[in-house]
Amino acid sequence: MWALGFVPLVFMFYLYHTQRVKKLENKIKRIEQKQKGNKEMSRILKELIGKTPTIFGQVFGTDNWEVVDVDEEWVKLRRVDKKGKEKFKLQRIEDIQTIQFDGE
């Protein structure tokens, strides 16, 4: 008799955890896709070292900044202001949405 009450509990426990495992698998898949996108963007940005593309992020846009260095997570940008003073900026690659540049 106790088995009749125990079987539905085991079944509910199984369903709960399979759904939870699927959610975690989906999260892992999204993170892996995002990381793959960052690596691809990093490769593209490495080709732009020494050039001045316009980079648009989630909230900002940077114009007239020269790409100095790139790794898998960050891009280092440099600009010389009117007084001749160099300014540097580090930007996360994952925050970059659009890059515009001349085909030269």
WOURWO-V82431 format. One record per pair of residues at least 12 apart in sequence whose ideal C-beta (glycine too) atoms are under 10 Angstrom apart, sorted by the first residue. I is the first residue (numbers start at 1). GAP is how many residues later the second one is. If there is no record, write none. Layout:
I_GAP + I_GAP
This chain:
34_60 + 35_37 + 35_38 + 35_59 + 37_56 + 37_57 + 38_34 + 38_35 + 38_54 + 38_55 + 38_56 + 38_58 + 39_33 + 39_54 + 40_53 + 41_29 + 41_31 + 41_34 + 41_52 + 41_53 + 41_55 + 41_58 + 42_28 + 42_29 + 42_30 + 42_31 + 42_32 + 42_33 + 42_51 + 43_27 + 43_29 + 44_26 + 44_49 + 44_52 + 44_55 + 44_57 + 45_22 + 45_24 + 45_25 + 45_26 + 45_29 + 45_30 + 45_46 + 45_48 + 45_51 + 45_54 + 46_21 + 46_23 + 46_24 + 46_25 + 46_29 + 47_20 + 47_23 + 47_54 + 48_18 + 48_19 + 48_22 + 48_27 + 48_51 + 48_53 + 49_17 + 49_18 + 49_19 + 49_20 + 49_21 + 49_26 + 49_27 + 50_16 + 50_17 + 50_18 + 51_15 + 51_16 + 51_50 + 51_51 + 51_53 + 52_12 + 52_13 + 52_14 + 52_15 + 52_25 + 52_26 + 52_27 + 52_49 + 52_50 + 53_12 + 53_13 + 53_14 + 53_24 + 53_45 + 53_46 + 53_47 + 53_48 + 53_49 + 54_44 + 54_45 + 54_46 + 54_47 + 54_48 + 55_12 + 55_20 + 55_22 + 55_34 + 55_36 + 55_40 + 55_41 + 55_42 + 55_43 + 55_44 + 55_45 + 55_46 + 56_39 + 56_40 + 56_41 + 56_42 + 56_43 + 56_44 + 57_34 + 57_35 + 57_37 + 57_38 + 57_39 + 57_40 + 57_41 + 58_34 + 58_36 + 58_37 + 58_38 + 58_39 + 59_36 + 59_38 + 60_31 + 60_35 + 61_36 + 61_37 + 61_39 + 62_13 + 62_15 + 62_17 + 62_27 + 62_29 + 62_34 + 63_16 + 63_37 + 64_13 + 64_15 + 64_16 + 64_17 + 65_12 + 65_13 + 65_14 + 65_22 + 65_23 + 65_24 + 65_26 + 66_12 + 66_13 + 66_14 + 66_20 + 67_24 + 67_32 + 67_34 + 68_18 + 68_20 + 68_21 + 68_22 + 69_19 + 69_21 + 70_21 + 70_23 + 71_22 + 72_21 + 73_17 + 73_19 + 73_20 + 73_21 + 74_16 + 74_17 + 74_18 + 74_19 + 74_20 + 75_14 + 75_15 + 75_16 + 75_17 + 75_18 + 75_20 + 75_21 + 75_24 + 76_12 + 76_13 + 76_14 + 76_15 + 77_12 + 77_13 + 77_14
